[in-house]
Amino acid sequence: MGRTENDTWDLASSVGATATAVAASRAMASKGPEPLLDDPWADALVRAVGIDTFVKLIDGELGQTSDPLLNRRAMDEQITVRTRFFDDFFLQATAAGIRQAVILASGLDTRAYRLPWPAQTVVYEIDQPDVIEFKTRTLRDLGAEPTAARRTVAVDLRDDWPAALTNAGFDPRQPTAWTAEGLLVYLPPDAQDRLFDNIAALSSPGSRIATEHLDMRGIPSDWAERLTERSRRIGSNINLAELFYTGERNTAADYLAGHGWRTDIRTTEQAYAAHGFELPDDELASFGGASGYLTATLAR
């Protein structure tokens, strides 16, 4: 079923299932004698959600394929590049003195529990109430303890999340490190612009943001359908073509640069090379050749 204006989800359905898929990828990359990642909570979180396909992926029962994007090595390297990018963003921001972080659409993100946050750092996680409640309860039952002051904001991003964030103690006078990981393509183009407008309104000079940089120009018009069909061969039931919002949109770099942010883009190929990986030779390996990862800083 496609997206609707007021649709809802949990971690086993619709957009929420994509968060579980990402956690499953992190769990896979954290396994083995030479793991690429170290996420000690991803495996248990995915098993608690209970989607059979993702549990089998973690256990090595699926993903044995020659597909250049969906074989296990390629999946491990892709999630490693993505995870390390956002990890490094927070580590660099806090090293520069930022002590307030916001994870938008936090899903099963475990950074509040696994990153070495400096003292006095506050990490805000924003997501739908059921998602926040599930992760908080599951990690508590596992004995996990946050490594920062973790504050949850249970609100849909289509609602007045800036007010909910402020009510949770967020201080817009302090510089903030924001992440919108794996989020933009699930927003209509106008909602993406509003998200950045809200972030800017809550950001003091020196604030930073990290997100994917999507340049949709030049990619096949049916790329979502083709990626969905290929992922079904390894057992996935997620229909990306129904979840993604297509159509023309501002690139994050253009929009942020036009609103006072200094931007920097690392292409997908550059991001892979930075970790000693080679981008798969496949036209669906990234959202166009100019796409990749973006960081931006609000001018002082």
Secondary structure, DSSP 4 states (H G I P E B T S, - for coil): ----TT----TTSHHHHHHHHHHHHHHHHT-SSS-S---TTHHHHHHHHT-HHHHHHHTTSS-----TTTSHHHHHHHHHHHHHHHHHHHHHHHHTT--EEEEET-TT--HHHHS-PPTT-EEEEEE-HHHHHHHHHHHHHTT---SSEEEEEE--TTS-HHHHHHHTT--TTS--EEEETT-GGGS-HHHHHHHHHHHHHT--TT-EEEEEE---TTS-TTHHHHHHHHHHTTT----HHHHS--S----HHHHHHTTTEEEEEEEHHHHHHHTT----S-TTSSSSTT-EEEEEEE--
